[in-house]
Amino acid sequence: MSRNRKAVLLSAVAALAAVIALTATVLWPDRISPWDARVRASVRELPSGAVDCREAKCIALTFDAGPGKDTPRLLDVLKKENVPATFFLLGKNHVVRHPGTVRRIAAEGHEVANHTWSHEILTDRDADVIRRELSLTQEAVERITGHRPTLMRPPQGRTNAEVARICKELGLAQVLWSATAKDYSTTDSALITRRILDAAERDGIILLHDIYDGTVPAVPGIITELKERGYTFVTVPQLLAPGVAEPGEVYKP
């Protein structure tokens, strides 16, 4: 190979590497693990009586795309088991149809979070649509509970730098997950339970959907087994404490 051809090839490789690096930055903002969030805030003190996930074996249950008809039954289970959870709620056809359930979620100490208005894939939309999808649900939740969410979960977990920028503007941190049962594809509660138990780990964030028929019946078994394994259930903010979820950042175990 001649020197000129070699130089051209090296330049092309370098240019491709730069494009790949830039694309990765645009499509995939940096992730912060719960452990990292806690380390960054190690000088802060926990509120009195709070679970210290630096010491305890913590895990967070999260539920997407509700509330729905089965959410009150799920809340009964969580109350009986004294388990807090984080609910990423859909605005259209969910929050607006079940205001009493949204109010109950907040009143019983669970974290109320944002899962967009109509489950648009945010990375496929322009800034105005992204902002509207998040803002409408923020406003709907605030009307019902008196508080705006500080957390959001992008549909399908798909995010990029533009989504992160708008989330920062709206005061929202993004939360992904480490374990999912893919409960949208099955009504088999035993299978849902097994998938979650197989993927459960310390500092994990479990993704389930309280709108599918097989999910809520699986929750008691998941809770019982994970408690036997020594896990303490917490909300996502509790998992990060003494760290605080920062708007625009992406959190993932």
HUQUI-V656972 format. One line per field, one symbol per residue. ss: DSSP state (@ for helix, = for strand, . for the rest). psi: psi as a letter, one per 30 degrees, with the letter a starting at -180 (. if undefined). burial: I if it has 9 or more other C-alpha atoms within 8 Angstrom, else O. Layout:
# HUQUI-V656972
ss: ???
psi: ???
burial: ???
This chain:
# HUQUI-V656972
ss: ..@@@@@@@@@@@@@@@@@@@@@@@@@...==.@@@@@@@.................=========....@@@@@@@@@@@....====.@@@@@...@@@@@@@@@...====.......@@@..@@@@@@@@@@@@@@@@@@@.....==..@@@...@@@@@@@@@@..===...==..@@@...@@@@@@@@@@@....======......@@@@@@@@@@@@@...===.@@@@@.........==..
psi: kleeeeeeeeeeeeeeeeeeeeeeeeeilkkkleeeeeefgfflkklkfkkjffelilkkkkklgalaffeeeeeeeeeefhkllkjjkkdkgdeffheeeeeeeefgglkklkgleghkjefglleeeeeeeeeeeeeeeeeeffkklfklkkkggjlaeeeeeeeeeghkkkkalfkkfhffglgjeeeeeeeeeffklkgljkklkgfkefeeffeeeeeeeeeffgkkklleeeefkglkkkkflkkk.
burial: OOOOOIOOOOOOOOOOOOOOOOOIIIIIIOOIIIIOIIOOIIOOOOOOOOOOIOOIIIIIIIIIIIIIOIIOOIIOIIIOOOIIIIIIIIIIOIIIOIIOIIIOIIOOOIIIIIIIIOIIIIIOIOIOIIIIIIIIIIIIIIOIIOOOIIIIIIIOOIIIIIIIIIIIIOIIIIIIIIIIIOIOOOIOIOOIIOIIIOIIOOIIIIIIIIIIOIIIOIIIOIIOIIIOOOIIIIIIOIIIIIIIIOIIIIIII
